[in-house]
Amino acid sequence: MKKTIVDLFEGSVRRYPNNTFLLEKKKDKFEPATYTQVREMVYMLGAGLVALGVNKGDTIALLSEGRNDWIIGELAMFYAGAANVPLSVKLEEANDLLFRLLHADVKYIMVSGTQLKKVRAVLPQLPLVEKVIVFDEQPAWQDREISLDEVNRMGEAYLQTNLLEDFLLIGQSLQNDDYATITYTSGTTADPKGVILTHRNYTANVEQSLTCVDIDQTWRTLIILPLDHCFAHVVGFYIFMHMGASVATVQTGRTAIESLKNIPLNIKEVKPYLILTVPALAKSFKKNIEQGIQSQGKIVTRLFNFALNVAQTYYGDGSEERGRGWRFLLKPLVALFNKILFSKVRENFGGELKFFVGGGALLDKDLQKFFYAVGMPMYQGYGLSEATPVISTNGPKRYFFGSSGILVSPLDLKICDMDGKELPEGEKGELVLRGENVMAGYWKNPASTAETVKDGWLYTGDMGYVKDGLLFVLGRFKSLLISSDGEKYSPEGIEEALMEHSPAISQLLLYNNQSSYTVAILVPNKEVLKKLLTEQQLSLDTEQGKEEAIRIIQQQIARFRKGGDLAALFPERWLPTTFAILPEPWTEQNGMVNSTMKVVRGKVEKAAAARIAHLYTPEGKNPLNKENMKSL
């Protein structure tokens, strides 16, 4: 059956014509636009694109912060028969942006005023680009630029001289296999690849996702993740659109920092039922809650920590444990703390938040327990762009902390070993899946497509296992630690735990490529180190201070070893024997972190190759080596 995004949208407008679809704050309050109103805007812009010369099959790039124009812009592209190339506003480097615009054969670009300078910088190198459509009025226009208002006026004129039915035939002619978007992966291992997602990939993933989470037309969300993020795109926008629910976007500031500061304010104004998050944001929310509690003095802080402990004990590790057995006795206490303490915390999130859904990377188990205890569950999900992206999620129906939840349905999943042989339930291997949400392939990259999709099965490159119907994702299958005897281990869990429990470490990666011991490359948290050294009347400016700083890092790692308070968590052999301290943090600017805030392992390993090699020498094996002293 034909079911494109155009069909999905038209169905929603028919069913929910007067429901609020979009909410946007440009001045002092959020203004609603109904499904019917949004459709009129989509028709006008879509017709404007046709009048401008957009043909079926053209690619149009979209570079903007989340706002109504983003959503209307994408839908309008589909009505004009074009495909969207959504771009991250974090693409600072001209070569990153240029690579995508050239590689995707982009003919038109939609861009917000704040992102325009990036497009202007690379436009001379883009002969294929015919027009740059700018969302915001400019004091002066440059070559090939046109305002969004002007394109809308062209659309209005076009619809006055042409039959609406004729214009709508373009969108109606789209089939399930027509390309909807080319989404570039931010790549934690290599160059970005253009993931081709079809109209049916999207509509199928909407249907699949709704088998895990129930939402209805009364729901509201505030999209705080960038809309080019596949997860925000499907769960924040299309699922809500399909259900006749409301979608708000964060008020755009003049700078990225200003937009970030608008998030807590906008959450209170919109009162969302659901917020999508990633680990970096989740940690920041938790930190803000804790600082708010601490600012109220020692008594409140002690009470809050006690309440947290009681609630976490009551809820246990998952829906099967919640309030079971002797835990039942804690129920009245949990209800009391909920009323006098946790409800106040929830008011800062609008007071109506039912839950968060976390994606993008593995969410720390302690983080999930914290948010569940305060009454705002943060359900871990798993997905990747190549699967449009949702594969599994925890949710109100069933959850287990540390797992990635139940699979969406319908979807086939198998766990395979290095040779592609299927493994029995409970064994660890590569996650391989098949369903209508599997991408059409990588844009202009047949070799990578053939490597990743075989006979309709998507080889995710991620490692995990299934137990009792729950999926456990352990990290990258191919970024495994491999010991000298050929045994393999996924590093992500240890890395997360080391950073979580070692305040002196701000970033860390483990490395073992068939060696006799595992090593770590890390970025220290100098602020924490300085504070700890001050307590001992030492400073990072002296040799003695630097040596003590290295010992502090050593001691924090040693907590995971035999005799330490965290000793039972991981096998000893995969813990770092020694470490290299790097002088510079890993950031998006230096290319070591991608746009979803994941460390690009391959790039870090390449940049630190000499330091890694040094760790396997007698001098380097001692953490108090010259290189570490120099880096501090």
C-alpha positions as CSV (number, residue, x, y, z in Angstrom):
1,M,0.0,0.0,0.0
2,K,1.3,3.5,-0.9
3,K,2.1,5.5,2.2
4,T,4.4,8.5,1.7
5,I,5.0,11.3,4.1
6,V,2.7,13.4,2.0
7,D,-0.1,10.8,2.5
8,L,0.7,10.7,6.2
9,F,0.4,14.5,6.5
10,E,-2.8,14.7,4.4
11,G,-4.4,12.0,6.6
12,S,-3.6,13.9,9.7
13,V,-5.1,17.2,8.3
14,R,-8.3,15.3,7.4
15,R,-8.6,13.7,10.9
16,Y,-7.4,16.7,13.0
17,P,-8.0,19.9,11.0
18,N,-8.3,22.2,14.0
19,N,-5.8,20.6,16.3
20,T,-2.7,22.7,17.0
21,F,0.2,21.2,15.0
22,L,3.1,23.7,15.4
23,L,4.0,26.1,18.3
24,E,6.6,28.8,17.8
25,K,7.8,31.7,19.9
26,K,9.2,34.6,18.0
27,K,8.4,37.4,20.4
28,D,6.8,37.1,23.8
29,K,4.7,33.9,23.6
30,F,4.2,30.6,21.8
31,E,1.8,31.1,18.8
32,P,-0.2,28.0,17.6
33,A,-0.8,27.0,14.0
34,T,-3.4,24.3,13.3
35,Y,-3.0,21.4,10.9
36,T,-5.1,23.1,8.3
37,Q,-3.1,26.4,8.6
38,V,0.2,24.5,8.3
39,R,-1.1,22.7,5.2
40,E,-1.9,26.0,3.5
41,M,1.6,27.3,4.3
42,V,3.1,24.0,2.9
43,Y,1.1,24.3,-0.3
44,M,2.1,27.9,-0.8
45,L,5.8,27.2,-0.3
46,G,5.7,24.0,-2.3
47,A,4.1,25.8,-5.2
48,G,6.8,28.5,-4.8
49,L,9.5,25.9,-5.1
50,V,7.9,24.6,-8.3
51,A,7.7,28.2,-9.7
52,L,11.3,28.6,-8.8
53,G,12.2,25.7,-11.0
54,V,12.5,22.8,-8.5
55,N,11.9,19.5,-10.4
56,K,10.9,16.1,-9.1
57,G,14.0,14.3,-7.8
58,D,16.0,17.4,-7.1
59,T,17.9,17.6,-3.8
60,I,17.4,20.7,-1.5
61,A,19.6,21.3,1.5
62,L,18.2,22.6,4.8
63,L,20.5,24.4,7.2
64,S,18.6,26.0,10.1
65,E,17.8,25.8,13.8
66,G,14.5,24.1,14.7
67,R,11.6,26.3,13.9
68,N,8.3,26.3,11.9
69,D,10.1,27.1,8.7
70,W,12.2,24.0,9.0
71,I,9.2,21.7,9.3
72,I,7.1,23.6,6.7
73,G,10.2,23.7,4.4
74,E,10.7,20.0,4.4
75,L,7.1,19.2,3.8
76,A,7.0,21.7,1.0
77,M,10.0,20.0,-0.7
78,F,8.0,16.7,-0.7
79,Y,5.0,18.4,-2.4
80,A,7.4,19.7,-5.0
81,G,8.8,16.2,-5.5
82,A,12.2,17.0,-4.0
83,A,14.4,15.3,-1.4
84,N,15.7,17.0,1.7
85,V,19.4,17.0,2.7
86,P,19.1,18.1,6.4
87,L,22.3,19.7,7.7
88,S,23.6,20.2,11.2
89,V,23.9,23.8,12.4
90,K,27.0,22.6,14.2
91,L,28.8,22.1,10.9
92,E,31.4,24.9,11.4
93,E,34.1,23.8,9.1
94,A,33.7,24.9,5.5
95,N,35.0,21.6,4.2
96,D,32.4,19.6,6.2
97,L,29.5,21.7,4.9
98,L,31.0,21.9,1.4
99,F,31.6,18.1,1.3
100,R,27.9,17.4,1.9
101,L,26.5,20.1,-0.4
102,L,28.8,18.9,-3.3
103,H,28.3,15.2,-2.6
104,A,24.5,15.4,-2.5
105,D,24.3,17.3,-5.8
106,V,22.3,20.0,-4.0
107,K,20.5,22.5,-6.3
108,Y,18.7,24.7,-3.8
109,I,19.5,25.6,-0.2
110,M,17.1,26.7,2.5
111,V,18.9,28.5,5.3
112,S,18.2,30.6,8.4
113,G,19.6,34.1,8.7
114,T,22.0,33.0,11.5
115,Q,23.5,30.2,9.3
116,L,23.7,32.2,6.1
117,K,27.3,33.3,6.5
118,K,28.4,29.6,6.3
119,V,26.6,29.2,3.0
120,R,27.9,32.4,1.6
121,A,31.5,31.2,2.5
122,V,31.2,28.1,0.3
123,L,28.7,29.3,-2.4
124,P,31.4,30.2,-5.0
125,Q,32.5,26.5,-4.9
126,L,28.9,25.3,-5.6
127,P,28.2,25.8,-9.3
128,L,25.2,23.4,-9.2
129,V,23.3,25.6,-6.6
130,E,20.7,27.7,-8.4
131,K,19.1,29.5,-5.4
132,V,19.6,30.0,-1.7
133,I,16.3,30.6,0.0
134,V,16.8,32.6,3.2
135,F,14.3,32.3,6.0
136,D,15.0,35.8,7.4
137,E,15.1,39.3,5.9
138,Q,18.6,40.5,5.1
139,P,19.9,44.1,5.0
140,A,21.6,43.3,1.7
141,W,21.1,40.3,-0.7
142,Q,23.9,38.6,-2.5
143,D,24.1,36.6,-5.7
144,R,21.6,33.7,-6.0
145,E,19.8,34.6,-2.8
146,I,16.1,35.0,-2.5
147,S,13.9,35.5,0.6
148,L,11.4,32.9,1.8
149,D,8.7,35.6,1.6
150,E,9.5,36.1,-2.0
151,V,9.2,32.3,-2.7
152,N,5.9,32.3,-0.9
153,R,4.6,35.1,-3.0
154,M,5.7,33.2,-6.1
155,G,3.7,30.2,-4.8
156,E,0.6,32.3,-4.2
157,A,0.8,33.6,-7.8
158,Y,1.5,30.1,-9.1
159,L,-1.6,28.7,-7.4
160,Q,-3.8,31.6,-8.8
161,T,-2.8,30.7,-12.4
162,N,-2.6,26.9,-12.0
163,L,-5.1,24.5,-10.7
164,L,-4.4,23.3,-7.1
165,E,-5.2,19.8,-8.2
166,D,-2.4,19.9,-10.8
167,F,0.1,21.1,-8.2
168,L,-1.0,18.4,-5.8
169,L,-0.4,15.7,-8.5
170,I,3.4,16.1,-7.9
171,G,3.3,15.1,-4.3
172,Q,0.7,12.4,-5.0
173,S,2.9,10.9,-7.6
174,L,5.6,10.1,-5.0
175,Q,5.9,6.3,-4.3
176,N,7.0,4.5,-1.2
177,D,10.6,4.0,-2.6
178,D,11.1,7.6,-3.6
179,Y,13.9,9.3,-1.7
180,A,12.7,11.6,1.2
181,T,16.0,12.6,2.7
182,I,19.8,12.1,2.4
183,T,21.0,12.3,6.0
184,Y,24.7,12.4,6.6
185,T,26.0,10.4,9.4
186,S,28.3,12.2,11.7
187,G,30.6,9.2,11.6
188,T,32.4,8.0,14.7
189,T,34.7,5.9,12.5
190,A,35.2,7.5,9.1
191,D,34.0,10.1,6.5
192,P,30.3,11.0,6.7
193,K,28.1,8.9,4.5
194,G,24.8,10.0,3.0
195,V,22.0,7.7,4.3
196,I,19.2,7.5,1.8
197,L,15.8,7.2,3.6
198,T,12.7,6.7,1.5
199,H,9.2,7.9,2.2
200,R,8.2,4.4,3.3
201,N,11.3,4.1,5.6
202,Y,9.8,7.1,7.5
203,T,6.2,6.1,7.6
204,A,7.1,2.5,8.5
205,N,9.3,3.7,11.4
206,V,6.4,5.9,12.6
207,E,4.1,2.9,12.7
208,Q,6.8,0.7,14.3
209,S,7.7,3.3,17.0
210,L,4.1,3.6,18.1
211,T,4.0,-0.1,19.0
212,C,6.3,0.8,21.9
213,V,4.9,4.2,23.1
214,D,1.3,5.3,23.2
215,I,0.7,9.0,22.4
216,D,-2.5,10.6,21.3
217,Q,-3.7,14.0,19.9
218,T,-3.6,15.7,23.3
219,W,0.2,15.3,23.6
220,R,2.8,18.1,23.2
221,T,6.5,17.9,22.7
222,L,9.2,20.6,22.7
223,I,12.0,19.5,20.3
224,I,15.3,20.5,21.9
225,L,17.5,18.3,19.7
226,P,18.4,19.6,16.3
227,L,15.8,18.6,13.7
228,D,18.4,17.2,11.3
229,H,19.0,14.6,14.0
230,C,17.2,11.5,12.6
231,F,15.8,10.7,16.1
232,A,14.3,14.2,16.6
233,H,13.0,14.1,13.0
234,V,11.0,10.8,13.4
235,V,10.0,10.8,17.1
236,G,9.8,14.5,17.7
237,F,8.1,15.5,14.5
238,Y,6.6,12.7,12.3
239,I,5.1,10.6,15.2
240,F,3.4,13.6,16.7
241,M,2.2,14.7,13.2
242,H,0.7,11.3,12.5
243,M,-1.2,11.4,15.8
244,G,-2.6,14.9,15.4
245,A,-0.4,16.1,18.4
246,S,1.5,19.3,18.9
247,V,5.1,20.1,18.2
248,A,6.9,23.2,19.6
249,T,10.5,24.3,18.8
250,V,13.0,26.1,21.0
251,Q,13.0,29.9,20.6
252,T,16.0,30.8,18.4
253,G,18.5,33.1,20.1
254,R,21.0,35.3,18.3
255,T,23.7,32.8,19.2
256,A,23.8,29.0,20.0
257,I,24.4,29.8,23.7
258,E,21.3,32.1,23.8
259,S,19.2,29.3,22.2
260,L,20.4,26.9,24.8
261,K,19.5,29.3,27.6
262,N,15.9,29.4,26.1
263,I,15.4,25.6,26.7
264,P,14.5,25.7,30.4
265,L,12.3,28.7,29.9
266,N,10.5,27.2,26.9
267,I,10.0,23.9,28.7
268,K,8.1,25.7,31.4
269,E,6.0,27.6,28.8
270,V,5.1,24.6,26.6
271,K,4.6,22.1,29.4
272,P,5.6,19.1,27.2
273,Y,4.4,15.6,27.8
274,L,7.5,14.1,26.2
275,I,11.1,15.4,25.7
276,L,13.7,13.7,23.6
277,T,17.2,13.9,25.0
278,V,20.8,12.7,24.5
279,P,23.3,11.8,27.3
280,A,25.0,15.3,27.3
281,L,21.7,17.0,27.8
282,A,20.5,14.5,30.4
283,K,23.6,15.1,32.4
284,S,23.1,18.8,32.2
285,F,19.5,18.5,33.4
286,K,20.6,16.4,36.4
287,K,23.3,18.8,37.3
288,N,20.9,21.7,37.3
289,I,18.4,19.8,39.5
290,E,21.2,19.0,42.0
291,Q,22.5,22.6,42.0
292,G,18.9,23.8,42.7
293,I,18.6,21.4,45.6
294,Q,22.1,22.3,47.1
295,S,21.3,26.0,46.9
296,Q,18.5,25.4,49.5
297,G,20.9,24.3,52.2
298,K,22.3,21.2,53.8
299,I,19.0,20.0,55.4
300,V,17.1,20.1,52.1
301,T,20.0,18.4,50.3
302,R,20.2,15.6,52.9
303,L,16.4,15.1,52.7
304,F,16.5,15.0,48.9
305,N,19.3,12.5,48.8
306,F,17.5,10.3,51.4
307,A,14.2,10.6,49.3
308,L,16.1,9.7,46.2
309,N,17.6,6.6,47.8
310,V,14.2,5.4,49.1
311,A,12.5,6.0,45.6
312,Q,15.4,4.2,43.8
313,T,15.1,1.2,46.1
314,Y,11.3,1.1,45.7
315,Y,11.5,1.2,41.9
316,G,14.4,-1.3,41.6
317,D,15.9,-1.9,38.2
318,G,12.9,-2.3,36.1
319,S,9.1,-2.6,35.7
320,E,9.3,-6.2,37.0
321,E,10.8,-5.1,40.3
322,R,8.9,-1.9,41.0
323,G,7.3,-2.1,44.4
324,R,7.6,-5.9,44.5
325,G,8.2,-7.9,47.7
326,W,9.4,-6.1,50.7
327,R,9.8,-2.9,48.6
328,F,6.0,-2.5,48.9
329,L,6.6,-1.2,52.5
330,L,8.3,1.9,51.0
331,K,5.2,2.9,49.0
332,P,3.7,5.5,51.5
333,L,7.2,7.1,51.9
334,V,7.7,7.4,48.1
335,A,4.2,9.0,47.8
336,L,5.1,11.5,50.5
337,F,8.4,12.5,48.9
338,N,6.7,12.6,45.6
339,K,4.3,15.2,46.9
340,I,6.6,17.4,49.0
341,L,9.9,17.2,47.0
342,F,9.8,15.6,43.6
343,S,6.7,17.5,42.4
344,K,8.7,20.8,42.9
345,V,11.5,19.4,40.7
346,R,9.0,18.5,38.0
347,E,7.5,22.0,38.0
348,N,10.8,23.1,36.4
349,F,10.0,20.8,33.5
350,G,6.5,22.2,33.1
351,G,4.8,19.8,35.5
352,E,3.2,17.7,32.8
353,L,6.2,15.7,31.6
354,K,5.3,12.0,31.4
355,F,8.8,10.9,30.3
356,F,12.0,11.5,28.4
357,V,13.2,9.3,25.6
358,G,17.0,9.1,25.4
359,G,18.9,8.2,22.2
360,G,22.1,9.1,20.4
361,A,24.3,7.0,22.7
362,L,24.2,4.8,25.8
363,L,22.5,6.5,28.7
364,D,24.2,5.9,32.0
365,K,22.1,3.5,34.2
366,D,22.5,5.8,37.3
367,L,21.1,8.7,35.2
368,Q,18.1,6.6,34.3
369,K,17.5,5.7,38.0
370,F,17.8,9.3,39.1
371,F,15.2,10.6,36.7
372,Y,12.8,7.6,37.4
373,A,13.0,8.4,41.1
374,V,12.0,12.0,40.7
375,G,9.0,11.0,38.6
376,M,10.3,11.9,35.1
377,P,11.4,8.5,33.7
378,M,14.2,8.7,31.1
379,Y,13.7,5.7,28.8
380,Q,16.7,4.5,26.9
381,G,16.1,3.8,23.3
382,Y,18.4,2.5,20.5
383,G,18.6,3.3,16.9
384,L,20.7,4.5,14.0
385,S,20.2,6.7,10.9
386,E,20.4,3.6,8.7
387,A,17.3,2.3,10.4
388,T,15.4,5.6,10.2
389,P,16.4,5.4,13.2
390,V,14.2,3.7,15.9
391,I,15.0,0.0,16.6
392,S,14.0,-0.4,20.2
393,T,13.1,1.5,23.3
394,N,12.2,1.2,27.0
395,G,8.8,2.7,27.8
396,P,5.9,2.8,30.2
397,K,4.8,-0.6,29.1
398,R,8.1,-2.3,30.0
399,Y,11.5,-1.0,31.0
400,F,14.7,-2.3,32.5
401,F,17.6,0.1,33.3
402,G,20.7,-0.7,31.4
403,S,18.8,-2.3,28.5
404,S,17.7,-0.6,25.3
405,G,14.2,-2.0,25.7
406,I,11.9,-3.9,23.5
407,L,12.1,-4.0,19.7
408,V,9.7,-2.0,17.6
409,S,7.3,-4.2,15.6
410,P,7.4,-5.5,13.0
411,L,11.2,-6.0,12.9
412,D,13.4,-9.0,12.5
413,L,16.6,-9.1,14.6
414,K,19.5,-11.6,14.8
415,I,22.8,-11.6,16.6
416,C,25.7,-12.6,14.5
417,D,29.4,-13.5,15.1
418,M,32.4,-12.1,13.1
419,D,31.6,-14.5,10.3
420,G,28.0,-13.5,10.0
421,K,26.8,-16.7,11.7
422,E,23.6,-16.4,13.8
423,L,24.1,-16.8,17.6
424,P,21.6,-18.2,20.1
425,E,19.7,-15.9,22.5
426,G,21.9,-14.4,25.3
427,E,25.2,-14.6,23.3
428,K,26.9,-11.3,22.3
429,G,27.5,-10.4,18.7
430,E,26.7,-7.9,16.0
431,L,23.1,-6.6,15.8
432,V,21.7,-7.4,12.4
433,L,18.1,-6.4,11.5
434,R,15.5,-6.4,8.7
435,G,12.4,-4.3,8.3
436,E,10.8,-1.6,6.2
437,N,12.8,1.0,8.1
438,V,16.1,-0.2,6.7
439,M,17.6,2.5,4.5
440,A,17.7,2.4,0.7
441,G,21.6,2.6,0.8
442,Y,24.4,5.2,1.0
443,W,24.2,8.0,-1.5
444,K,26.8,7.4,-4.3
445,N,28.6,4.8,-2.2
446,P,27.8,1.3,-3.5
447,A,30.8,-0.3,-1.8
448,S,29.7,0.8,1.7
449,T,26.0,-0.1,0.9
450,A,27.0,-3.6,-0.1
451,E,29.0,-4.0,3.1
452,T,26.2,-2.7,5.3
453,V,23.0,-4.1,3.7
454,K,23.1,-7.8,2.6
455,D,20.0,-9.5,1.3
456,G,17.8,-6.8,3.0
457,W,19.6,-7.3,6.4
458,L,21.3,-4.2,8.0
459,Y,24.6,-5.0,9.7
460,T,24.6,-2.3,12.3
461,G,28.2,-2.5,13.4
462,D,26.9,-2.4,17.0
463,M,27.4,-5.2,19.5
464,G,24.7,-6.5,21.8
465,Y,22.5,-9.4,22.9
466,V,18.9,-10.2,23.6
467,K,17.6,-11.6,26.9
468,D,14.0,-12.1,28.0
469,G,12.8,-10.0,25.1
470,L,15.0,-7.0,25.9
471,L,17.8,-5.7,23.8
472,F,21.1,-4.9,25.4
473,V,23.5,-2.7,23.3
474,L,27.1,-2.8,24.4
475,G,28.7,-0.4,22.0
476,R,30.5,-0.6,18.6
477,F,31.1,-4.2,17.4
478,K,34.1,-3.0,15.5
479,S,35.7,-0.8,18.1
480,L,36.3,-3.8,20.3
481,L,39.3,-4.2,22.6
482,I,41.2,-7.2,21.3
483,S,43.7,-8.9,23.6
484,S,46.9,-10.7,22.6
485,D,45.0,-14.1,22.9
486,G,42.3,-12.8,20.5
487,E,39.6,-12.4,23.2
488,K,37.3,-9.4,22.5
489,Y,35.5,-6.9,24.7
490,S,33.4,-3.8,24.1
491,P,35.0,-0.7,25.8
492,E,32.0,1.6,26.1
493,G,30.6,0.4,29.4
494,I,34.0,0.7,31.1
495,E,34.7,4.1,29.5
496,E,31.3,5.5,30.7
497,A,31.9,4.1,34.3
498,L,35.4,5.5,34.5
499,M,34.3,9.0,33.5
500,E,31.2,8.8,35.8
501,H,33.2,7.8,38.9
502,S,36.5,9.6,38.3
503,P,35.9,13.4,38.6
504,A,39.6,14.1,37.6
505,I,38.9,12.6,34.1
506,S,36.7,14.5,31.7
507,Q,37.2,12.4,28.5
508,L,38.6,8.9,28.1
509,L,39.0,6.1,25.5
510,L,40.4,2.6,26.0
511,Y,42.7,0.9,23.5
512,N,43.9,-2.6,23.0
513,N,44.8,-4.0,19.6
514,Q,46.0,-7.5,20.3
515,S,48.4,-6.4,23.0
516,S,49.2,-7.9,26.4
517,Y,47.5,-5.0,28.3
518,T,44.8,-2.4,27.8
519,V,45.7,1.4,27.9
520,A,43.6,4.6,28.2
521,I,44.0,7.9,26.5
522,L,42.4,10.6,28.5
523,V,41.7,14.3,28.9
524,P,42.0,15.4,32.5
525,N,39.5,17.7,34.3
526,K,42.1,20.4,35.3
527,E,39.6,22.3,37.4
528,V,39.0,19.3,39.7
529,L,42.7,18.5,39.8
530,K,43.6,22.1,40.8
531,K,41.0,22.0,43.6
532,L,42.3,18.7,45.0
533,L,45.9,19.9,44.8
534,T,45.0,23.1,46.6
535,E,43.8,21.1,49.5
536,Q,47.3,19.6,49.7
537,Q,49.0,23.0,49.3
538,L,50.2,21.9,45.8
539,S,49.8,23.4,42.3
540,L,49.9,22.1,38.7
541,D,52.7,24.6,38.1
542,T,55.2,22.4,40.0
543,E,56.8,19.0,39.3
544,Q,55.5,17.7,42.6
545,G,52.0,19.0,41.8
546,K,52.0,17.3,38.4
547,E,53.1,14.0,39.9
548,E,50.4,14.2,42.5
549,A,47.8,15.0,39.8
550,I,48.8,11.8,38.0
551,R,48.6,9.8,41.2
552,I,45.0,11.2,41.8
553,I,44.0,9.9,38.3
554,Q,45.7,6.6,39.1
555,Q,43.8,6.3,42.4
556,Q,40.4,7.0,40.7
557,I,41.0,4.3,38.1
558,A,42.3,1.9,40.9
559,R,38.8,2.0,42.5
560,F,37.8,-0.5,39.7
561,R,40.7,-2.9,40.5
562,K,40.9,-5.7,43.0
563,G,40.4,-4.3,46.5
564,G,38.7,-1.1,45.2
565,D,35.1,-0.2,46.1
566,L,34.0,-0.7,42.4
567,A,36.1,-3.8,41.8
568,A,33.4,-6.3,40.8
569,L,32.1,-4.2,37.8
570,F,34.5,-5.2,35.0
571,P,37.0,-7.9,34.3
572,E,40.5,-6.8,35.5
573,R,42.2,-7.5,32.1
574,W,40.2,-4.8,30.3
575,L,40.9,-2.0,32.8
576,P,43.8,0.3,31.7
577,T,47.2,-0.7,33.0
578,T,48.5,2.8,32.2
579,F,47.3,6.0,30.5
580,A,48.3,8.9,28.3
581,I,47.2,12.3,29.4
582,L,46.5,14.5,26.4
583,P,47.0,18.3,26.5
584,E,43.9,19.3,24.5
585,P,40.2,18.2,25.0
586,W,38.3,16.5,22.1
587,T,35.9,18.9,20.6
588,E,33.8,19.4,17.5
589,Q,36.2,22.1,16.4
590,N,39.2,19.8,16.3
591,G,37.1,17.1,14.7
592,M,37.4,14.6,17.6
593,V,33.7,14.9,18.5
594,N,30.9,14.6,16.0
595,S,27.6,16.6,15.9
596,T,25.8,14.2,18.2
597,M,28.6,14.7,20.8
598,K,30.1,11.3,20.3
599,V,33.9,10.9,20.3
600,V,35.2,9.9,16.9
601,R,37.3,7.0,18.1
602,G,39.2,6.5,14.8
603,K,40.3,10.1,14.7
604,V,41.4,10.3,18.3
605,E,43.3,7.0,17.9
606,K,45.1,8.3,14.8
607,A,45.9,11.7,16.4
608,A,47.2,10.0,19.5
609,A,49.0,7.1,17.7
610,A,52.5,8.1,19.0
611,R,51.3,8.4,22.6
612,I,49.5,5.0,22.4
613,A,52.7,3.4,21.0
614,H,54.7,5.1,23.9
615,L,52.3,3.4,26.5
616,Y,53.6,0.0,25.3
617,T,57.3,0.9,26.1
618,P,58.8,0.4,29.6
619,E,59.0,4.2,30.1
620,G,55.5,4.8,28.9
621,K,54.0,2.0,31.0
622,N,54.8,4.1,34.1
623,P,52.0,6.8,34.3
624,L,54.6,9.2,35.9
625,N,56.3,9.5,32.5
626,K,57.7,12.6,30.8
627,E,54.9,12.9,28.2
628,N,52.2,12.9,30.9
629,M,54.1,15.5,33.0
630,K,54.4,17.7,29.9
631,S,50.7,17.4,29.0
632,L,49.7,18.7,32.4
